[in-house]
């Protein structure tokens, strides 16, 4: 990776790389830089790809530059491995075969896996054993691309050996009671079990035929047991198919094929389970806050404090390059904050005193003091992670259909196998038929595509709470908007105050209105209170505190000197309270024609004034609605505003249909009416009064700056811009297209393999290989980004596809090269460097 110097101030430097920097690589680089003499501090941020270093000598500055320049050629090597390399003797050490298996294999395997070998497997293992060569290649061209795909290839020997070495001694099958069975989604829990591969590759050449037969039988027992268990439960699924194929191979005494089937089934299950777990882990990892300790300012002094002990009274100081660990409000300072993790926006936003910041975002430059408003599980980021973790339980309809289809087709596999046996009496063909099924790819590709889309959506500012809603997004044909706060900026301001009585001036009317509105956090209430404060009008009146009543989506009722005061919509004042609004008609028509929201004020049963609230239309609203029309979507607006105001906004934006003066329940009823008419409805709103409609819609969408209730009820949460609605719709449509494509590929290829088994062209081992290859290929296809690759991903994806293609092209040759010629292995000479696992 190539680092370049961003800036240098005194004895402090910031370096940055354009490449992706994993948490493991960042920690390793920071550890190695801290070992340079003269370095006094180092901080590596994987999210921004930056490294900040402080030092006190010129020698340290030069050594730092040399070290980072060297990373462009060589990846970082763990300090322990460097020490082992330096101290290891260079002469050859002669080991017995048993010692090779016990000592060399566990330490050498992982490093050899990373080195691509052009040699065939056992043929060259046997040759190396007989000749005493110091190099023992493994099945690297199978595992290397998988390691790269899973993000392990760059971790060095130490990190991988800790996973591979225990597998050699463990008979536990992949996907069993191991790390993959964990209930959480931490990345370090999604581990690989290389046991089946390692035992097959390293032990088989040294074992006699009888031992290999026993090994094949023992490996088959758990699979057969699982198949029998499923059968007794009344389930006829892929586990029963696999068990049947193994039983046929064992009855034929074809232990070589049985052993290979155990290997392929184990490796396939391991990779499939790991890919699923890794998808979930990477999604949670993408959102997680990697910060355990924060800086607290007390009495103008800074001290460190564990994040778990932070209280709302603390002032957290966050500097350039650091992750913001809490939700909060900026007390002092200013900074450019990268909010990609929360909004998907690539550009940093300016934050100064009074600005809101969120956990998981990064200070790119500057320094700010933050007063926490949300800590730990109380942050918006934690809520999003909870949504993600719960989302796997919400299956898409197409996923359920795929699973039902996969299970329903298993009996036909058995029926076909029975027919083949009755007609041909050929157990080989029967086993080949049993080894090809449709369920693996169908069961895995669909949820993996959904998880991949959810991860991509989160990176692009759209959090989808489950696969069901991705499917619903693809089917939406009607989009229903709330007006205030959704089509508008939700930053209303008071533009007009009209008094209708000589007994009360406009300032007095504004003061009275502010006395009522100051009790509520609604943006319109805030606009009225702010207008009073700007004019210096005193509106704090304790006598009203206990008597103010808020009627949701209607208005406010209170008492002043024993007289009833009403403030709200025309529906509330005239229809509910029986106060005539006719006197305000000329003023209402003028304000409504300008698209302003109108509030009526009544005192003791008579109208005394109206207020005009202006809430500017969002800049992107018109373009988004045009884009929805271009996609064939119908656009509807629901609002509690006056009809004239609603008509003005609808005409300006080109909205197809609208309803004014609607209550929360009316919005939900309108959504249900549209659904009853056959429409697939998406509702987008941000307020408490939108919650019933969000629940009633096929898909409820809100923005991250919406109310907590709206975010709890909504199925999709997006960044505060309507443009992300188009991203969500694109994501849903692309996901369903990918799933249907994968189903077609899986059914088509497996049908071809089934035909090959029927005709005897494909042997059982080859059928199993091709079937697993199809499953893995479909899974990799499902995990590709839906809306295009990010920077750097295109190159990675191309390399991955080439490696996977090369892997499957050459694996057939390896299978043919596997034999038991190396049963009696002579002594092996290896260097001490290889024996320590450093080479």
N, C-alpha and C positions, 0 to 999 in steps of 0.2 A: 504494500500500500504506500502511496506517495503522499508525504506531508509537506506543506508549505507554510512559511512563517507569515502570519496575518499581521501582527504588530508586536512591538517591543517597547516597553516603558521601563527604564531603569534596569533592574535585575529581574524583570518579569517578562516572559514571552508567551504568546499564544500561537500554537500551531494548529493546522486544520487539514483534514483529508476529505476529498470528495467521495470516497468510497464508503460503503456501509461499515460501521464499526460496531461489532457485537459487544454485549456487556462483558463477555469473557475476555475478548481481545483488549478492551479498554482497561479492564482490571490488570491484565498481564503487562500491558505497556506501562501503566502507572507504577506497577511494582518494580519493573526493570529500571525506569527512569529514577525512581527514588533511591536505587542502589548506586547511582552515579555520585562520586565524591563531590561535595559542594552544592548539591541540590538540597534546598531547604523546604520545598513544598511542590506537590504535583496534584493536578486534578484532571482526569480524563472523562469527558462527557460523551457517551455513545450516541445519544440522541442528536447532538449537533456535530459529532465527529471532530471535536476540538480537544486539545490538550493544553493546559495552562501550567507553566513551570516557573518557579522562583528559585534563584540560586545566589550564591555570594562570592563566587570566584570566576575569573575568566576561563580557567580550565574546565569548569563545569559547563560553561556556555558552549565551548568548543566540542566537548564530549557529547552534549545533548544534540547538537546539530549533526554530529557524525552518526550517533545512534539512530536518529529519525531518518536520516538519509539512507542508512542501511536497510530500513524497513521496506524501501522500494524494491529491494532485491531479495531479501530473506525475511520470512515471517518471524515474529518474536519466538524465542526459545525459552522454556521455563528455566529459572535459575538453577533448580536442582539438576536438570538434565545437563546444563552446561558444566556444572561441577563434576558430574559423573563422567562426562566426556573427557574432561581434563585429567581426572585422576585414574581413569581406566588403563590397565596395562594393555600393550599392543600385541603381545604374543598370542599364538593360537592356544586354545584350551580344548582338550579332548574330553568329550562327554559320552556316556552310554546312551543308547536309544531311549531308555526310560527317563533319563535325566533331560534329554532333549524335550520330550513331551512335557515333563514337569516344569522345567526352568526356561527353556528357550521359547516354546510355543506361546505361553501367556504374555511374555514381554515383547516378543518379536512380531506377534500376529498383527497387532494394531498398526504398528509402523509400516509393516509390509503391505497392509491393506491400502495404505495411502500411496504406495509406489506402484504405478501401472506396470505390469509385467506382460510381455508379449508371449510368454511361454505357456504351454498347456500345463494343466494342474499336476496330476499325479505322475504323468510321464516324467516331468522334470523334477518332481519331488523324489521319485525313485532314483533318478539319475544322480541327484545331489547326494542322496543317502549313500549310494554305492561309491561315488567318487570322493566323498568327503568335502564337497564344495561348501563354501561359507555362506551361500545365499539359498534361502528356502522360500521360493515364491508361493503365494497363496492365491485364492480366487479373487484377486484384486480387481480384475476388470468387471466382476459382478458387484462387489461391495463399494468400490471407489465412487461410482456415480451416485449410489445411494447415500454414501457418506456426505458427498457434496450437497445433495438435495436436502439432507437432514441437518446440514450445518455443522458437521463434525470434522470435516477434512482439515480445517485450519486450526484445530485445537492442539495439535501436537500429540506425541505419543502418550504423555502422562494422563491426559484427560480421557483418552479412548481406552487405554489399558485397564483403567479402573472399572470399565464396563465389560471389556472382553474377557479378562483373566478369570473373574469369578464364573463366567458362563461355561468355561471348560470343565469346571468341577461340578456344575449344577445340571441335573437332568431335567430341570423344569422347562417345559415347553414354552415357546414364545406365545405371548398373549394369554398366559395363565395367571397364576397368583403372583405376578411380579409387579414391577413399577407401573406397567401399563394398566393394572387393575385399580390404580389409585382413584379416589373419587374427586380429587381436585385437579386443577389444570396448570400447576406450576411447570415451567419448562423443564426443570431438572428431574421431574417425575416421569417425563416421557422418555424412558430409556429403551435402548435396544438390547435384546437378548441374542447374542451371537452363538449361543450354545449349540443348536442343531448344525449350523454351518461349521463351527470350529471343530466339533467332534467328528463330523463327516470328513472334513478336509484333512485334519491332522492325525486322527487316530486310525482311520480305516486302512491306510497303507501299511501300518505296523501290526495289524491284527490278522490272525488266520481266518480261514473261511468260516469255521464254526463260530468264532467270536463275532464275525460280521453278521452271521445269521441271528445270533442272540441279540446283537445290538439292534438289528432291524425289528425283531420281534418286540423287544422292550420299548422301542420308540413307537411302535404301532399300538401298544396296549392302551395308552391314554386316549388316543384318537378313537379306537374301537369302543372303549368304555363310554366315551361321550356319545358316540352314535347309538349304542344300545340304550343309554339313559334317555336320549331324546325319543327313541322309538317307544320305550315304556311310558313316556309321557303323552303318547299319542301324536307326536310330531314327526312328520316325514319331511326332513329338510336336508340341507347340504352336509351336515355332520353325519347323517346316516349314509349319504352317498359316499363320502370319503371313507367311512368305516367299511362299507361294503367292498370298495375297490381294494383296500388293504387286505381284507379277508381273502379275496380272490387271489391276490398275489401271493399271500402266505400259503394258501392251499396248493398253489402251483409250485411251491418251494422256490419261487423266484425272489430270493432274499435281496439280490442286488436291486431289483426294481422296487421292492418294498422299502428298502433303506432309502433309496432315492426319493420315493414318494413322501416318506416321513420328512426328509429334508425339505422338499419343495413345499409341502403343506405347512411345515413349521415356519419356513422363511416367508412364505406368502402371508400367513396370518400375522407374523411379527411385523412385517412391513406395513400391512394394511392397518393394524391396530396403532402402530406408531404414527403413521401418516395422519390418522384421525386425531390422535392425542396431540400430535405436534401442531395441527391446525388450530385446535382449541387453545393450546399453550401459547402459540405465537400471537393469537388474538388477545389473550389476557396480558401477555408480555408487552404487547404494543401499547396497552393502556396503563400498565402498572407504573407506580412511582418508585424509582430506585433511590430512596433516601431514608436513612435510619436516624441521622443526627442533623440538627439544624443549628443555625447561629441565632442566639437570642440577645437583644440589646436591653441591658439593665443599667440605669444610671450612666448612660453614655459609654458603657463598656460592653464588649462583646464576649459571650461565652457560649460554649456548645451545650446542647441539651437534646436528649433523645426525643425523636418525633412523637413517640407514644406518650411522653409526659407534657407535651405542649398544651397550654390552656388558652382560652379566648382572650385572656388578659395579656398574654405575651406579645412582644413585637419581634417578628421574625425578619432578619436581614438576609436578602437574597442578592447575590452579586452576579456579574457577567459570567455566563457559561453554566450557571447552576439551574437545577430544576426547582420550580416552585412546589413546595411539599403540601400546601394547604389551599383551600379556598379562602379568600380574604379581600380586604379593602386596603389600598395603598395609603399609608399614613404620611409618608414623606419620600422624597426622591423621585426619580423618573427613570424609565427603562423602556427598551424595545423588547417586547415579549412575543416569542414564537408560540402561537396557539394551535399549531397543526394537530396536536393530539386531541384537541377538543373540537375544533371547527373545520379542520382540513385545509385551512387557508395557508399557503406557503409563505406569505409575507408577514413579517413581524408587525405588531400593532403597538402604538405608543401608549404607555400607561404612566399616569402621574397621580398626584394626591386626589383621593376620592374614587379612583378607578377600581374596577373589580378585576381580580385575577383568580385563576383556577389551578388546582393541583394538577401536576403532570405537564404544565406548560414550562417553557424555558426562557430565562432572561438572556437575550443575545448580547445586549450591551446595557450599561448603566447599573444602578444600584437602587433598591427600593426597600423600605420598611413596611411590613405587612401586618395588619391586625387580623388574626384568623376569624373567619365566620363559619368555616366547616373544616373539621379535622378527622382524619381516619375514615371511618365508614360514613361520616357525614358529608364528605365531599361529593361534588357532582361526578367526579371520575369514578369514585367507588360505586355510585349508583349505576353508572354505565356498565361497570364490570359485573355488577349483580345482574343487570339485564342480560349481559352476554352469557353468564353462567347458567341462567335460567332458560335461555333461548333454545338450548339443545333439546329441552323437553317438549318444545312446541314444534312438532313435525309438520312439514308441508303436506298438503293433500297428495301431491304427485309422489312424495316420498313414501307415503303409506301405500299408494297404488303400486309403486315399484316393489315394495316388500311383499305385498300380497301376491303380485304376479310371480315374484321369485320363488315363493313357497309353493304356489299352485302348480308350478311347472315341474317340481321335483318328482311327483308320482309318474309323470310321463317319462322321465329319465329311467326310472325303474322298469316301467312297462317296456320301454325300448330295449333296455338291457336284457330283459327276460326273453323278448322276441329274438334278439341276436343269439342268445344261448340256445334256445330251442331250435333255431334254424341252422346254426353253424357248429354248435357244441365247442366253440372256441372261447376259452376263458380269457385269452389276451384281448380279443375284441370286446368281450363283455366288460372287462376292467376299463378299457379305453372309453367306453360309453359312460360308465359310472363316474369317471373322473372329470367329465365336462358338464358343467351346470351353468345356469344363468344368474344364480342368486348372488354370488360373490360380488361381481361388478355392479349389479343393480343395487345391492344393499350398501355398498361403500361409496360408489361414485356420486349418488344423489346427495347424501349428507355431507360429503366432502365438498361438493360444489356449493352447497348452501353455506357451509362454514367459511369457505374461501371468499364467497361473496360478502358475507358479513364482515370479515376482516377487511376486505377492500373498501366496503362502505364506510367502516369506522375510520379508515385512513383518509377517506375523502369527505368526511364531515357528516356521514349518515349512519346512525346506529339503528339497526333492525333487530327487533327482539325475538325473532324466530323465523324458521323457514316458511311457516304458513303465510307470513306477511310478505315475504319475497314473492311467493306465488300469487298472492292477491294483488301486489303491485303490478305484476305482469298482465293481470286481467282487468285493471281499472279502465273504465270508459267515461266516468263522470267524476269531476273534481269539484268539491264544494269548499268554498272559502268563507271563513269568518272575515269581517271587514277590519274592525278595530284591532290593531296590533298584528294583523296578519297581512292584509293588503296595504295597511298603512304602517308608518314607522314606529307606532306605539310611543311617540314622543309628542303628545298633543299639547297645545298651548291655547290659552284663552285669548280670542281675537276680538270678541264683541260682548259688551254688557249693555243691555237695553232695559231701562226702567219704564214701566207702563203706568206708573202712578206718580203724582206730584208729591206725595207724602214721603217718598223715598228716592234719594239720589242714586246715581250709578255706583258711587263708592260705598254707600250704605248697603245697596243690594249685593255688591261683591263681598262686603264684610260678612253679611248674614250667610251668604252661600259658603264662604270659607269656614265659618264656624261649624257648619254641618259636615263639610267635606274633609276637614282635617283629621277626622277619626278613621279614615279608610285609605288603604294603600293603592287604590286604583289609579292608573295614569291620569284619567280625567280629573279625579279628585286632586291629585298632585298639581295639575295645571292650574286649577282654580286657586288653591292655596298659594302657589308660587306667584300668581298674578297679584294677590292681595299683599304678599310680602314685598314684592317689587315696588308697590305704591306706598309701603309703610303703613298699611292698615292693620290695626290690632284686631285679631280675630280669635284669640284664645279666650274662651268663656266656659269656666268650670261648671256653670249651672246646667249646661246642656249634656254633660258627659254621660249621665246615667239615663238620658231620655232619648238618645239618638238611636234610630232603628234603620237598618239597611235591608232593603228588599232586593234580592239578587236579580240583576238585569232590569230592575224597575226604577228604583230611586231611593231617596232618603226621607224619613219622616222624623220630626222633632217638635219640641215645645219651646217657645220663647215668650216669657211673660204670660204663660197660660194660653197662648195662641198657637195653633197648629201650623207648622211650616213644612211644606212639601217641596222637594227638588228632584226632578227626574225627567223621564221621557214623556211625550204626549200621551202615550198609552196609559202610563201610570197616573198622570195628573187628571186627564179627562175621562178615560174609560173606567179606571178603578176608583178614583176619588171623586168623580163627578164635578170637576172644576172646568168651566168652559175656557178654551184656549183661542176663541175666535178673535179676541182683541189683538192678538199677536200675529194674525195672518200676514199683513204686509211685511213685517220684519222677518218672519219665518220664511216666506217665499224668497226674499232677497238672500238670506244666509244659506238656505238650502240649495239655491242655484249655484252657489260657490262651492258646494260639496262639503259644507261645514256641518258638524253635529250640533244639534240644538237641545238645550236643557231648559225646562220651564220651572219657574219659581212661583209658588202660590202661598199666600198667607191668609189664614182664616177663611178659606173657601173662595178666595178670589185671586186671579192671576195678577202678579205684581211685576213680572219681568221675565226676560229670556236671556240665555247666555249662548254665545256662539263659540264652539270649540273647533279649532282647526288642527287636523292631524294629517300631515302631508303623506301622499301616496308614495310607497316605496319606489325607488328609482328603477328597480328591476321588474316591478309588477307587470307592466304592460308587455315587456318582452317575453316574460314567462308565459303569460296567457296566450300570446300569439304562438309560442312554441307548442303549447298544449293543443291549440286549435289545429296546428299543422300535423299533430299526431292523431287527430281525429277524436280528441277528448271534448266532452261537453263541460262547460264551466258555469258553475252556479255560485251566487253570493248570498249569504244569510247574514242579516244584521239587525240589531235592535234600534237602528237609527230611523229617523223620519223617512217616509217614502220618497220625498223630493231629494233628500240627500243621497239616498241609496240609488235613485235613478241617475243622478249626476255622476256618481262614481262608476256605475255600471256602463254608462255611455262612454265615459272617458277611457275605460280599460277594455271595452269590447266584450263584456260579459254576456253570456247567452241568456241567462235567466237569473232573477233575484227576488228575494222576499225581504220586506222591511218590517220593523217593529215586531220582531219575533222574540219569544221568551226561550230560555234554555230548553224547556220541554218541547217547544215548537220546532227548534232546530233538530232535535232528535226525531220528532215525528216526520219532518220533511225528509230527512235522510232515509227513514224507514219507507216512506212513500216512494222515493226513488228506487229503493231496492225491490219493493213489491212490483214496480213496473219493469223489473228485469235488469236494472242498471247495476254495475259493479262500482261502488261508491268509495271514493277517498275523501275524507274530511280533514281539513287542516285548520287548526285554531290554536289559541294560546292562553285562553282565560279559563277561570273556574266555570263560567257559564257555557263554555264549549264542551265540557267534559261529557255530558250525556250524549251529544252528537258524535264525539270521538269514539265512544263505546259502541254506538249503534252502527257505525260505518264498517265496511269490509276492511278498510285500513284507516286507522286514526293517526294523523301526523301532527306533531308540534315542533316548536323550535326550542333550542336550549335555553333561551331567555324567557320561555313561557312559565306559567305557574307550576308549582310542584305537583298539584293535582292533575293538571293537563299532562305533565310528563309521566306521571304514574299510569294514567289511563291510556295514553297513546301507544301505538304499536311501533311507530318509527319516530325517532328524535333526530332532528337535523340541525345543522349550524344556522345561525340567525340570518338567513337569506333565502328568498324563494327560489333562487337558482338551484339550490340543493334538492328541491323537489324533482327537478328534471333528472338529476343524478340518481335519485332513488328509483324513479320509473325506469331509467335505462338499466339500472342494476337488476331490477326484477325481471325485465324482459330478457336480458342477456343470460341470466341464471337459468331461466326455464328453457331457453334455446339450447344452452350447454347441456342441461340434463337430458333433454330429448335426443340430442346428438349422441350422448354417451350411451343411452339405452339402445339406440339403433346400432352403434358400433359393437356393443357387447353382444347383442342378440345375433347380429350378422356373423361376427367372427366365431363365436362359440357354436353356432349352427354349422359353420364350415368344419370346425374341429370335430364336431359330433359325426358329421358325414365321413371325415377321415378315419375316425375310429370304427365306424360301421363297416367300411370297406377294407379295413385292415391296413391302410396306408400308414396310420399313426399308431405307434406302440403306446402302452399306458404311460410310460415315463414322459414321452414326448407330448402326449395329450395333456398331462398334468402341467408340464412346463409351459406350453402354449396358453393353457387356460389361465395360469397364474400371471404369465406375461401380459395377457389381455387385461386382467384385473388391475395390475399395477399401472399399465399404460393408461387405462381409462381413469384411474384415480389421479395420476399425474396431470392428465388433461383437465380433470375436474378442478384441480387446484390452481390452474392458471388464472391470472387476473382477468376479470370479465370485461373491463372497460379500457384495456390497453395496458402495456407494461409501463412501470415507472422507470426513471433514469437508472440505467445499469442493469435492470432486470432482463432486458431483451437479450443482452449478451449471455447472461447466466442461463436463461431459458434455452437458447440455441445450443449452448454447450451441454446442457442436461439432456436435451433430446438426442444429440449426437451420441453421448455416452450410453444412454439407454438403448438406442438402436444397435450400437456396437455390442453392448452386453448381450442382447438376445440373439444377435447374429452368430456370436461365437460360443454361446453357452452350450449349444447342441454338440459342438466338437468336444467340449470338456466332458460332457456326460459320456460320450463314447470312449474317452480316454481314461475314465475311472475304472480301475481293476484292482485286483488283490495281489499283484506281483510282488509287492514290497513287504510280504509277511515277515520274512526273516531279515531284518535290517541290521547292517554292520554298524560299527562305531562311526560317529559323525564328528568332524572337526569344524568348529566354529570359532570365531575370534571372540576375545573377551568383551570387545565393544558390542557385539551382537548379543552376547549372553546377558549383558546388563540392560539390553533393550534400548540403547542410546542411538545406534546407527540408524 
